[in-house]
Amino acid sequence: MIHSMTGYGRGESSGAGFSCIVEMRSVNHRYRDIFVRLPKEFAEFEDRLRRLVMEHIVRGRIDVSVTMEEAGESLRTVKMNHSLLTSYVHATRQLASDLTLPWDLGISGLISLPGVIELAPASVDEEEVWSLVEQSGLGAIRELKDMRATEGAVLAQDVVDRTHLIEELIATITERAPLVLQDYRIKLEARLKELLGDATVDESRIVMETAVYADRSDITEELVRLGSHCAQVYLVINQDEPIGRRLEFLVQEMQREVNTIGSKAQDADISHMVVDIKSELEKIREQIQNIE
């Protein structure tokens, strides 16, 4: 099954007084880039979450966002720095005594001093937290892959339809190619008669010139290879694995054959069909840029 590289997924789980939400967004990319955003108190899970994504996603840029929300029990706790508070009390009492002023720094004033009270992460079981992150991550991955598969099916059908059009153009060019040689011989004979007038036209000369032209403009091999590449597209597109790069290679090879046909076939009708094939190949190339 073909997968697009564009999609979105969301997973959510809860436990131990908080919930975990994982969101994933992916877009097309030549390789695989994974960007993870976690609350700083759970930054140690970044590598594990990255490896989890790598097990399921082969290609694309994937942005992973993890949100931890409190659900009844706070994820933070108040931490009191008693030694610092004692130092503040001693220093301010000494200052008040030195200045012969009353010491009136009450409790509200003391706890507002820098560093006296801090918010610290609550003590939680690391593996229990990771279990929630993993569960949410797998849920997001499932949704992401489902969306990528749905869009991938649309892209695959479009590639197949355009490949059919290219095959039809190949068949038309194959029928036209022998007529090009006949037209060349007729035009050559007419040109020679025009130049020589009543003089006898050397038939062997016409045969030789026609043979040279036929050799120079023969596109049989290119048409065969182009048809073979079309057949390969159908085989590759039905494989149950990432195929984006294989399709890119096939399109490059098809483009090379079409360019050769265009340069060798000196015929207006074939040239127009070559342009049509190039147009379809460009549309296919644009589509496979988003195929995993």
NORPE-V747678 format. One record per backbone hydrogen bond with DSSP energy under -0.5 kcal/mol. CO is the residue of the C=O (numbers start at 0). NH is the residue of the N-H. E is the energy in kcal/mol with one decimal. If there is no record, write none. Layout:
BEGIN
co=CO nh=NH e=E
co=CO nh=NH e=E
END
This chain:
BEGIN
co=2 nh=291 e=-3.2
co=6 nh=25 e=-2.4
co=8 nh=23 e=-2.8
co=10 nh=21 e=-2.8
co=12 nh=19 e=-3.4
co=14 nh=17 e=-1.6
co=16 nh=70 e=-3.0
co=16 nh=72 e=-1.0
co=17 nh=14 e=-2.7
co=18 nh=68 e=-2.6
co=19 nh=12 e=-2.1
co=20 nh=66 e=-2.8
co=21 nh=10 e=-2.6
co=22 nh=64 e=-2.8
co=23 nh=8 e=-2.3
co=24 nh=62 e=-3.2
co=25 nh=6 e=-1.8
co=26 nh=60 e=-2.5
co=30 nh=59 e=-3.0
co=32 nh=61 e=-3.2
co=34 nh=63 e=-3.7
co=35 nh=37 e=-0.5
co=36 nh=65 e=-2.7
co=38 nh=41 e=-2.4
co=39 nh=42 e=-1.3
co=41 nh=44 e=-1.9
co=42 nh=45 e=-1.8
co=44 nh=48 e=-2.6
co=45 nh=49 e=-2.4
co=46 nh=50 e=-2.4
co=47 nh=51 e=-1.8
co=48 nh=52 e=-2.0
co=49 nh=53 e=-2.2
co=50 nh=54 e=-1.4
co=52 nh=55 e=-1.5
co=52 nh=56 e=-2.5
co=59 nh=32 e=-2.0
co=59 nh=61 e=-0.6
co=60 nh=26 e=-1.9
co=60 nh=62 e=-0.5
co=61 nh=34 e=-2.8
co=61 nh=63 e=-0.6
co=62 nh=24 e=-2.1
co=62 nh=64 e=-0.5
co=63 nh=36 e=-2.7
co=64 nh=22 e=-2.6
co=66 nh=20 e=-2.7
co=66 nh=68 e=-0.6
co=68 nh=18 e=-2.9
co=72 nh=70 e=-0.6
co=74 nh=121 e=-3.2
co=76 nh=119 e=-3.1
co=78 nh=117 e=-2.3
co=79 nh=81 e=-1.2
co=80 nh=84 e=-2.2
co=81 nh=85 e=-2.6
co=82 nh=86 e=-1.9
co=83 nh=87 e=-2.4
co=84 nh=88 e=-2.5
co=85 nh=89 e=-2.5
co=86 nh=90 e=-2.8
co=87 nh=91 e=-2.8
co=88 nh=92 e=-2.4
co=89 nh=93 e=-2.1
co=90 nh=94 e=-2.1
co=91 nh=95 e=-2.4
co=92 nh=96 e=-2.2
co=93 nh=97 e=-2.5
co=94 nh=98 e=-1.9
co=95 nh=100 e=-3.0
co=96 nh=99 e=-1.0
co=101 nh=103 e=-1.0
co=103 nh=105 e=-1.4
co=105 nh=109 e=-2.3
co=106 nh=110 e=-2.5
co=107 nh=111 e=-0.7
co=109 nh=112 e=-1.5
co=112 nh=115 e=-1.8
co=115 nh=80 e=-2.8
co=117 nh=78 e=-3.3
co=117 nh=119 e=-0.5
co=119 nh=76 e=-3.4
co=121 nh=123 e=-0.6
co=123 nh=125 e=-0.6
co=124 nh=128 e=-2.2
co=125 nh=129 e=-2.6
co=126 nh=130 e=-2.1
co=127 nh=131 e=-1.5
co=128 nh=132 e=-2.4
co=129 nh=133 e=-3.3
co=130 nh=134 e=-2.3
co=131 nh=135 e=-2.7
co=132 nh=136 e=-2.8
co=133 nh=137 e=-2.7
co=134 nh=138 e=-1.8
co=135 nh=139 e=-2.3
co=136 nh=140 e=-2.5
co=137 nh=141 e=-2.3
co=138 nh=142 e=-2.0
co=139 nh=143 e=-2.6
co=140 nh=144 e=-2.9
co=141 nh=145 e=-2.2
co=142 nh=146 e=-2.2
co=143 nh=147 e=-2.4
co=144 nh=148 e=-2.3
co=145 nh=149 e=-2.2
co=146 nh=150 e=-2.3
co=147 nh=3 e=-3.0
co=147 nh=151 e=-2.0
co=148 nh=152 e=-2.0
co=149 nh=153 e=-1.1
co=150 nh=154 e=-2.3
co=151 nh=155 e=-2.7
co=152 nh=156 e=-2.0
co=153 nh=157 e=-1.9
co=154 nh=158 e=-2.3
co=155 nh=159 e=-2.4
co=156 nh=160 e=-2.6
co=157 nh=161 e=-2.2
co=158 nh=162 e=-2.0
co=159 nh=163 e=-2.2
co=160 nh=164 e=-1.6
co=161 nh=165 e=-1.9
co=162 nh=166 e=-2.3
co=163 nh=167 e=-2.2
co=164 nh=168 e=-2.0
co=165 nh=169 e=-2.4
co=166 nh=170 e=-2.3
co=167 nh=171 e=-1.9
co=168 nh=172 e=-2.5
co=169 nh=173 e=-2.6
co=170 nh=174 e=-1.8
co=171 nh=175 e=-1.9
co=172 nh=176 e=-2.5
co=173 nh=177 e=-0.6
co=175 nh=178 e=-0.7
co=175 nh=179 e=-1.3
co=176 nh=179 e=-0.6
co=176 nh=180 e=-1.0
co=177 nh=181 e=-1.5
co=178 nh=182 e=-2.7
co=179 nh=183 e=-2.0
co=180 nh=184 e=-2.2
co=181 nh=185 e=-2.4
co=182 nh=186 e=-2.5
co=183 nh=187 e=-2.5
co=184 nh=188 e=-2.6
co=185 nh=189 e=-2.2
co=186 nh=190 e=-2.2
co=187 nh=191 e=-2.4
co=188 nh=192 e=-2.4
co=189 nh=193 e=-1.8
co=190 nh=194 e=-1.9
co=191 nh=195 e=-3.2
co=192 nh=196 e=-1.8
co=195 nh=198 e=-1.8
co=200 nh=202 e=-0.8
co=201 nh=205 e=-1.6
co=202 nh=206 e=-2.5
co=203 nh=207 e=-2.4
co=204 nh=208 e=-2.6
co=205 nh=209 e=-2.6
co=206 nh=210 e=-2.4
co=207 nh=211 e=-2.4
co=208 nh=212 e=-2.3
co=209 nh=213 e=-2.7
co=210 nh=214 e=-2.3
co=211 nh=215 e=-2.3
co=212 nh=216 e=-2.2
co=213 nh=217 e=-0.6
co=218 nh=222 e=-2.3
co=219 nh=223 e=-2.3
co=220 nh=224 e=-2.6
co=221 nh=225 e=-2.5
co=222 nh=226 e=-2.3
co=223 nh=227 e=-2.2
co=224 nh=228 e=-2.3
co=225 nh=229 e=-1.8
co=226 nh=230 e=-1.9
co=227 nh=231 e=-1.9
co=228 nh=232 e=-1.8
co=229 nh=233 e=-1.4
co=230 nh=234 e=-1.6
co=231 nh=235 e=-2.9
co=232 nh=236 e=-2.5
co=233 nh=237 e=-0.7
co=234 nh=237 e=-0.7
co=235 nh=238 e=-1.8
co=238 nh=240 e=-1.4
co=242 nh=246 e=-2.5
co=243 nh=247 e=-2.0
co=244 nh=248 e=-2.1
co=245 nh=249 e=-2.3
co=246 nh=250 e=-2.5
co=247 nh=251 e=-2.0
co=248 nh=252 e=-2.2
co=249 nh=253 e=-2.6
co=250 nh=254 e=-2.5
co=251 nh=255 e=-1.8
co=252 nh=256 e=-2.1
co=253 nh=257 e=-2.4
co=254 nh=258 e=-2.2
co=255 nh=259 e=-1.8
co=256 nh=260 e=-2.4
co=257 nh=261 e=-2.5
co=258 nh=262 e=-1.8
co=259 nh=263 e=-2.0
co=260 nh=264 e=-2.7
co=263 nh=265 e=-1.0
co=264 nh=266 e=-1.8
co=266 nh=270 e=-2.4
co=267 nh=271 e=-2.2
co=268 nh=272 e=-1.9
co=269 nh=273 e=-2.5
co=270 nh=274 e=-1.9
co=271 nh=275 e=-1.8
co=272 nh=276 e=-2.4
co=273 nh=277 e=-2.5
co=274 nh=278 e=-2.1
co=275 nh=279 e=-2.1
co=276 nh=280 e=-2.6
co=277 nh=281 e=-2.2
co=278 nh=282 e=-1.8
co=279 nh=283 e=-2.4
co=280 nh=284 e=-2.9
co=281 nh=285 e=-2.1
co=282 nh=286 e=-1.8
co=283 nh=287 e=-2.6
co=284 nh=288 e=-0.9
co=286 nh=289 e=-1.8
co=287 nh=290 e=-1.4
co=289 nh=4 e=-2.2
END
